[in-house]
Amino acid sequence: MKLLRILIVTSLLLALLCACGEREAPDGPAQEAAPTPPEPEQAEPAEEPAQVTIDGGDSGEEMTVIKDSADGQPLLTAYIMRPNVDGLVDGAAKKAIDRYYDDLLREEKDWWTGGLVDFARENKKAAADYGGDFLPFTIYATNEIVYDGGAFLSIRRDTEMFTGGAHGSHIVACDNFRKSDGSKVQLAELFRDEAYKDLLVQQIEAHVTAQGSGGDYYDNWAELLASNFDEGNFSIGAEALTVYYQEYDIAPYAAGAQSFPVSYAAISNQLSESFLRDIYGGKE
């Protein structure tokens, strides 16, 4: 009897446990589906400005006009006269120089058709917002063969730019090439040691002082001669080396870019033997 009672109690407990396991969880409040977020509006792609390119063909002249696609008005006009070395060098040297200016023009085009034209568009919008007049940006680049010797060819490039503001700017750049292979000449190669920068600055300072034109420059022009010296901006000549400074480097805007010839005779002891041989012995 005791055993039977234990079996009955055990059976009841098992049945109760089974019933609890099969009982469904009570229904809770219905969960509302999360609302579907609206599709983000696709921004309208900015319209590309229209471009018109007029190629001068063999003359090496090219004009690019970039117009506002909204109203067809010019945003930027670039007139480029490419250096022409036909008849001055030939063979591998001509190919190297042509390739140099191809790459240079490509880089400049990437700049003005990209960031610069975007800046012009911003200027035009600002002018419209504040009731002002927008003047299209302009780039006008020309060049001149400043030296054609037996061993070297020097080309000066002048670029007039207007990119907003009160006035435009004038940038001078010079390239010096070896006629033998078309490679660019570095200023350091013309001198015997590394003191050439100090030597040239001293020569220029003496030239300015002798001319008595210090009043055209900033008060600290002598200090600026050294700090703004650009050893990549020089040209080789028949009897002198010319060093160039840009607007604002040593003088106010009104004074313009500055150039200073330094005669080879004044610095002959510091010039390398190879350069002296090429500049004097290499003449045709």
Secondary structure, 3 states (H helix, E strand, C coil): CHHHHHHHHHHHHHHHHHHHHHCCCCCCCCCCCCCCCCCCCCCCCCCCCEEEEEECHHHCEEEEEEECCCCCCEEEEEEEECCCCECCECHHHHHHHHHHHHHHHHHHHHHHHHHHHHHHHHHHHHHHHCCCCCCCEEEEEEEEEEEECCCEEEEEEEEEEECCCCCCEEEEEEEEEECCCCCECCHHHHECCCCHHHHHHHHHHHHHHHHCCHHHCCCCHHHHHHHCCCCCCEEECCCEEEEEECCCCCCCHHHCCEEEEEECHHHHHHECHHHHHHHHHCCC
